[in-house]
């Protein structure tokens, strides 16, 4: 019974979201070379956000700390690359494949194929973050677009509200 419980706990742990472990990357100012840190709070989740979801991103650039949300479009569902076809052996106008050659000929039977899913599929995402308001009420914003691959690695570019340009990678 103990091995069964151990396997079950490993299975549950592998299915649980990475809620406690933050993932991150870097962001670099293209003009000054200043490097900052990009943190995906609770780990990177490659799904679109709902409007009521909480902030899931923190960006630190020098003294400025931005908080906001990122989202990724599309789906990372596994593509097994399998296909299966079925043909009939009936010599009937509704079921005939055209050549009437029978079940094991070209007119019917079961056919299958296996192929690899396409590699290097990328999906688009974006992030929007802002700083807390200063004593004067000024807020800085940062907006980025990025692409992620099937391994959840990403690259992109950003603009801030002061006209600065950045590159990001994670």
Number of C-alpha atoms within 10 A of each C-alpha: 5 7 8 9 10 10 11 12 12 11 11 9 11 10 9 8 12 15 11 9 12 14 16 17 16 17 23 19 19 14 9 10 10 12 17 20 18 20 20 21 19 15 17 22 18 18 14 14 16 8 6 6 8 10 15 21 24 20 23 17 16 10 7 13 16 20 20 19 18 24 20 19 15 12 11 15 7 8 10 10 11 11 10 9 10 9 17 17 18 16 15 11 9 7 14 17 18 11 11 18 15 17 14 12 11 14 19 21 14 11 10 9 9 10 10 9 12 8 8 10 12 17 18 15 21 18 18 20 22 20 18 15 10 9 7 6 7 10 13 16 17 22 18 20 19 22 19 21 15 16 10 14 13 18 18 18 19 22 17 17 12 9 9 13 18 23 18 21 18 19
